[in-house]
Amino acid sequence: MIFEKNLVNNYAKSVFYVAVNKNSINRWKKFLKILGYLSIQKKLKILCFRNFNSDKLYKILFFFLNELNMNDYEKNFLKIICQNNRFFLLFKIFKKYKKIYKKYKNVTDVILKISHNINSIQKNIIINSLEKIFMKKINLKIFKKKKLIGGFVISINGRVIDYSVKNYLKSLKYFIQT
């Protein structure tokens, strides 16, 4: 597991390094996304592991991806992945690349769970406030949760900030009991 994680990190970092130097960060992101989603298709996985050696796999993927007009770096990356039987890692490489990309662009994902709909003005106020607090560009995803009576719950960088009515009442109950 640690070996696999190191492989994924090394591939993603190497690809990102090339992408930055060749000014093709978004192109690589798109390329890895396509490869990543191909790699998790069950039928393709079965075909790849049962019937194809690395050369056949490369030729098949090259055929399907030909419309992308792959450059030499992308072709070499694909060839290395196939030769080393690392096709199954492509989705994880894509996810790691996205994390590196977001860090490079100074972007943080935030999940906001609320009990009611908010308008675009309110959304912009929330985004601007969070950007000032965290000094990062915020990618806000909003989910309406019927279970929330009122208030909100924010998830950011693995931390949860719970300002829901339910949590407030739970805290109040604890305070009264002590």
Secondary structure, 3 states (H helix, E strand, C coil): CHHHHHHHHHHHHHHHHHHHHCCCHHHHHHHHHHHHHHHCCHHHHHHHHHHCCHHHHHHHHHHHHHHHCCCHHHHHHHHHHHHCCCHHHHHHHHHHHHHHHHHHCCEEEEEEEECCCCCHHHHHHHHHHHHHHHCCEEEEEEEECCCCCCEEEEEECCEEEEEEHHHHHHHHHHHHHC
